[in-house]
Amino acid sequence: MLAIAEVSMTRFPFVLTQRAICCCFRKACPVVFLILTHSYSGFSESSLDDRNGQKAEKVEDSKETPQTTKPPTPLSLQSLLKLPSGVTLQVEHRSRYETIANRFRLGETGGDQQYALRTRVRLEVAERLDPVRFLVELEDSRVYLTDPGSAVNSVQVDKYDFLQLHVGWVNHDLFRAGIGSALQFGRFSMDLGKRRLFARSRFPNATTRFDGIHWNLKANQSWKLQSFLFNPVVLRMTGLDRRDKHTLFWGTYLSARQQRSSKLDLYYFGLRTGPSAPNRQLNLTTVGLRWYRDAAKGKFDYEAESAWQFGRELGLNHFAVLQVGELGYMFDRTWSPHLLFQYQYASGDRDPTDNRKDTFNLLFGARRFESGPTGIWGPFFRSNTQSPGYRLILSPTGSLELTLAHRMWWLAQARDQWVGSGLSDPSGNSGNFLGQHVEGWLTWKANAILSFDIGYAYLAKGPYLSRVPLSPPDHNAHYFYVAPTVRF
């Protein structure tokens, strides 16, 4: 399978096309940036996954049904340039100021700040070339106002590069069985399901992406099957990003409607790294299911997701699990209050000295919609953690949404590391209570072309952070961000 991937993804003309388009983007991006920073507009893509992940699923589905697409606004590039039907051009710019007090990772002290800028340009050609489809999306990510000691890497800075570039073939009635099919080749950035294990990251400044093959089958509203064979793309702060030819990620994801209100997802993922990566040797299989019902006024909603992961990691046997449960109710009242109770368990390694490595690997999932903001914050991962919590979502108007959330966090195994922090106590004497995380955020779509995402988070540090070796000072941590987004 690895040999097949090597052949299918060795595309010399594709590389030449990348370089040519990037050259134009480098020249045009400063002009676009100057225009956008003086005229904010658009809606924030990051807000799509802030509530409970369901919005992101609906948006992804809508891309496959052009008849449901809303007509362009008078100030959209579609209208201003009078583009023909089937040709879509969009420009989006997000600027986010974020600041943190009392950091919590290994080697960090004091506070930090960052002014993160992200510009995207997207061109899609659909019906005009049927059955051929083409999409190119460029992204420029950079940061300013960082403090001494700030950790700046390719997650924050990735200048002038390709987010997506793929061509596809579409058949609306495959085998004359009423099945829609889309077979695509190139570079992708996409979501699957609730986005816990595979996602187009939104809150981070630079976005995850993959090179390879994607095949989508869909039968009306009854079922949808997606299969893929990818190399993850390694982000680079300067120069073109490169696919990681030594890492292969593949899988299939089935979404089916069980009853009028409930839905079921089944999935299988494989992840393998080659021998040239001795410090991260992986050969993992992940299988899982997700059963859920979307929120609706006057009704209960629920979700249960269970994933099992097995294989080899760093030469050791690996078996890990992820268990997620949610139960909510949306009141049929003013502001549509939606109260949601949540629980998450991601296994850790019970004994770091045995012949096993049982910390759950979160693959390429997103965290913001469940675990809090990421960016320069992001204390919690879906690895070696367990966390009960609740949140209240209020919608005073159709364009304004306020969310309040509280979660308590423990390590699943006290002897395993606190993933993402660099901190660990192999003896287990530091305990496992990390603390309480409280946050509130507001998303406001001011008009058809302008939106804001504003949030605050507070980490009341638990005993673990005062006991674990090499821990920073145990003062409680604060985080604030404000992010206007403009989209034409």
N, C-alpha and C positions, 0 to 999 in steps of 0.2 A: 504493500500500500504506500509506503514511503517513497518507493521508486516511481510509482505512478504520479504522486504529488510533485516530485521533482520535475518530471517531464511536463506536466500540465501547467506548472507555474514558472517555467523558464521562458520568459517572453521578452526578447530583445526589443521588438517594436514597441511593446508596452512601456519599457524603460525610456526609450527615446521620446515617446509621447509625454511621459511624466516630466522629463526635463524641459521640453518645449513649453508646456502649459505653465510649469512653475516659473519659468523665466518671465512670461507675461504677467503672472500673478505678483511677482516681486516688484514689477514696475507699477502695477495698478494698485496694489494694496495700500501704499501710503496715501494715495489720493482718496481711495474709499474710506480709509481710516479718518482722514481729516474731515470728510463730509459727515460721516456718521457721528463722530464725537461732538459735532456741533448741532446735531438734529436727532436726538434719540427717538426711536420708534420701534414697533414690533412686539412680539410676545416672547417671553422667556421659555426656551425649551427646557431649562432646568426645572421649571415649575411643574412640568408634566408628570414627574415622578415623585413630587413632594407629598402628595396626599396618601396614596396607598398602592401606587403602581398600576392601577387599572386604567388611568388615562393614557399611559404610554401604550398599553395594549390596543386601545381603541384607535389611537393615532396610527399605529403600524398597520392595522387592518384597513384603515381608510385609504392608505396609499395604493391598495390593490383594487379599489373600486372607484374609478375616476368620476362616475356619476354622482358620488356623494361629496365631491370636493366643492367647497364654497367658492363663489365667484370672487375674482380678485378685487381688492379695494381700490378706490381711485388713486391712492398714492403708492400702490405697489408697482414694481418694475414691470409686471405683466401688463398693467394698464398704461403706464407712462411710455413704454416702448412699443405698445400695441403689438405685442408678440402674438403669433398665430396660435390657434388651438393646438394642444399637444406639445408645446414648447414652454417650459417653465424656467424662469430665472429669478433667483432669490439672493439677497444679501442680508446678512445678519451680523450685528456687532453687539457683544456683551462686555461691559466693563464692571469689575467687581472689586470693591475695597473691602478687605477683611483684616481683622486685628485680633490677637490673642494675648491674654495675660496669664502668666504662671504656667509655662509649658510643662509637659509631663513625660516626654520621651527621654531615653538614655542620652546623657551628655548635653541636654538642653536646659537652659536657665532663663529666667526673665520672660519677656514678651517677644512678639514678632508682629510684623504687618506685611501686607502685600497688596499691590494694585495690579490686578490681573486683567489683561485685555485679550479678547478672542474675537476674530473676524472670520466669517465663513461666506463663501460664494458658491452657489449651487446651480447647476444647469442640467435640466432633464429634458430629453426628447422622447416622447411616448408615442401617441397614436399616429403621428405623421409618418413614421417609419415602420408601422406594423408589418410583420410580427417582430421587428427588431426594436429593442429599447436601449437607450444610452443614458448614462448618468455620470457626471463629474462633479465632485464637491471638494473645494480647497479650504484649508484652514490655516490661520496664522495665530499662534498663541505666544504671548510674552508677558513678563511681569516687571514692575517697577516698585520703588519705595521699599525695597526689602531692607531689613536690619542686618547689622553684622552678625554672622553666625546663622543666617537664614539658609535653610536647605533648599536650594534651587536646582531642579533637575528637569528631565524631559517631560515629566507630568505637568509642569507649569509652563515650560518654554519649548515650543516646537515651531520654528519659523518657516513660513511659506511652504506648505507641503500638502500632499494629497490625503484627504480624509476618505473619499470614495472615488473610484474610477472603474466602472464596469459596464459591460455590454451584455444584453440578454435577448433571448428568443421567447416569445409569448405565444401560447396556444390557448384560446378561450374554450375549446371543446375537444380536449384530448381524447382520442379513441372514440369520439362521438358519444361520450358517456357523460357529458355535462361537467367535466372536470377541467378547471383552469390550471394551466401549467406555466411556470416561468423558470427558465434555465439561464443562469447568469455566471459570467466569468470576470474576474478582476479583483478589485479591492472593495471591501465592504465595511460598514459600521452599522450594526443592527442589534435589535433586541429579540429575546425569546422569553415568552411567558411573563412571569412576574419580575424577571431580570435579576434574580438572585445568583444565577450561575453563568449567565451570558448576557451582556448588555452593551449598549452604546452609552458609554459614560457621559453624564451631562454636567454634573457639578464641577468636576475637575476641569482645569483650563485646557488641557490637551485631551483628545478623545481617542479611545481605543479603536483599533482597526485591524483588519485581517485580509490576507491575499489568498485567493483560491476559487472554489466553485460552490455555488448555492443553487439548490433546486427546490422550488415551492409548488406544491399541489394543493388545490382547494376545491371543495364541492359545496357551492353555495354557502350557507351558514351552518352546515351540519358538521364538517370536519376540515382540518387544515394540517398538512404534513410538510415540514421543512427539513431538508437534509443538507449537510455541508461538509466540505473537506478544506481546511484552512491551515495556512502558516500564520501565526501571530506576527504583527509588524512591530519591530523594535523602533520606538520613537527616538529621534536624535534632535538635540537642541539646535544644531545647524547642519545643513546638508540634507539630502533626501533621506527619508526613512527607508529602512531595509527590512524585508521579511526575514524572520528567523527560520532559515531553511533547516535547522536542526530540531525544530519543534513542530509537531504535527497535532492539530486539534480537529476532531471530526465528531459527527453525531447526527441524531435525528430527533425531531420534536413533533409530537402529535397533539393537536388540540381538538376536542370533540365536545359537542353539546349533548349532555346526558338526558336532561329533562328541559322543561320550558325555562327553568331558572338556574339550574346547576350546570357546571362545566367540569370537564376532566382533561388534564394534560398528562401525557406519558412521555418520558424522554430517556435518551441514552447518549452519553458523551464519552469520548476517549481522548486522552492527552498523553503524548509520548515525546520525550526529549532524546536526542541522540547522544552517542558516547563523547562528543566534544564538549558536553556540559557536565563535568564531573561534580560540580557543587550543587547541581539541581537536577539530578537524574530522576525522572518520573516515568512511570508506566501505569497510568491510572484509568480505571473504568468507573463511571458514575451513572447510576440508574435511579430513576425517581418518578414520583407521581404527584400531582397537585389537583385537589378537588376544591371547588370554590363556587360561591354565588356572589354576584356583584351587588353593591349597595343600591338600595332604592328606598324612597320615602315610605315610612310606615312599615318597614319590613326588617327582619334580621338578615345580616350577611355573614358569611363565614369563609374560612380558608384553612386547609390543611395541606402542607407540603412535606414530603418525606423523601430524602435522598440517601442512598447507600453508595459508598465509595470504597473500592478495593484495588489492590495491585501491589506495586513496589515503589518505594521512595528512598533514594540514597542507598540502595542495596538492601533495604529493610522491608519486611512485610508491612502492608498498609491496609487497615480497615477502619473506616470512619463513617459517621452519620451526621445528617442535618435534619432536624425536626422543627417545624414551624407550625404554630396554630394561631388563629385569629377568630374572634367573635365580636360582631358589631351590631349596632342598631341605629338607623337613621330616623329621627323623629320627624313627623309631618307637622312641623311648626315653623314659625318665623326663624330665619337664618339656617334652617335645615340642619340642626345639630346632629352630628354623627359621632357616637361614642364607640370606641374600638378598644378591646382588650387583646393583648398580644403576648406570645411567648416564643422564644427561640432557643434552641440548643444545638451547638456545633461542637462535636467531640474534640477532646484533646488527648495528649499522650500521657497515659497513666504512669509509666515508668520510663524515664529517658535512658535507662541503662540496659533495657532488654532488647530483644531482636525485633522490635516493632516500632512503627512510626504512625500513630493513629490520630494525628491532628488533621481535621477536615481541611481540604484544599478548596478555597472558594472559587477556583477556576478564574473566570473573567467576569464576575458578577459586579453589580452596583450595590452601594451601601447607603447612599444618602436617604432614600425613602423609608428606611427602617432604623438605621443606626445613627442618624444625625449627619450634619454637614461634613464634607470631607475637606478639600482644599488644604489649608495649613492646620486644620483641626483634625477631624477623623480619628478619634481615639479607639474605635471598636471595629473589629473585623468579624466575619462569619467563620472564625477559627478559634477553637478552645475557649468558647464563651457560652454562658447561659444567661438569659435575660427575660424577666417578666416586665410588662409595662402596659401603659394605656395612653390613649390620645383622644382629644376632642377636636373635631373639625367643624368650623362655623363658616357659613356662606351668606354674609349679609346681603350681597347682591350677586348677580351672575358673573361679575368681573372681579370680585373681591373675595378672598378666602383666607381665613385665619386658623392656624393649627397650633395647639398646645399639646406637648408630649412629655411624658415622664417614664424613664426606665431605670431599673436597677441592674447592675452588671456584676457577674461573678466569672472567674475562670472556671471552665468545666473541670480542669485538672490542675491542682495547685503546683505540681512539679513541672508542668509544661510552661512554655513562655507566654507572656502577654503579647500576642502577635501584633506586629506593627510598632511596638514601643521600644523594642530592643532590651526589655527588662525580663528577667527570669530568676527563679529561685529553685534549683533542682532538688533542694532538700524539702521543699514544701512548707517550711516554717513560717513563711510570710503570709500564709493563708491564701484565700482566693477571692475576697470581696474587693472589687475594684472601685466601686462607688456608685453614686446616683447621677444620672444625666437628665437634665431638664432643659427643654428648649421651646421656643415659640417662633413662628415665622409667618409672614404675610406675603401673599402673592396678589398683585393688583394689575389687571390689564386696563390701563388708563384709557386706551382707545384701540382702534384697529391696528395701530402700528407702534404702540409704546406699552411697555410693561415694567414692573418692578418686582424684585424678590428681596425681602429684608428679613433678617433673622438674628436671633440671639441664642446662645447655648451656655449652659453652666454645668461644670463637672465638680460635684462634691466628692473629693477623693476619699476612698475607703482606706482601711488599715493596711492593705497590701502596699500602697504607695509610700507609707511611712516605714515599712519594714524591709522591703525588697532591696537587695544590694545595689548600690550605685544609683538609687532613685533620686531625681531632682527634689528640691524642697517641696514639702507636701501642702503648699498653699492651694486652695481651690482655684480652678481654672475658669476663665471667662472667654467667650468668643462672640464677635459681632461681625456681620457683613451686610452690605447693601449692594445690589446688582441691578442696574437698569439695563434693558436690552432693547435694541432697535432692529426691526426687521422690515425690509421692503419686498 
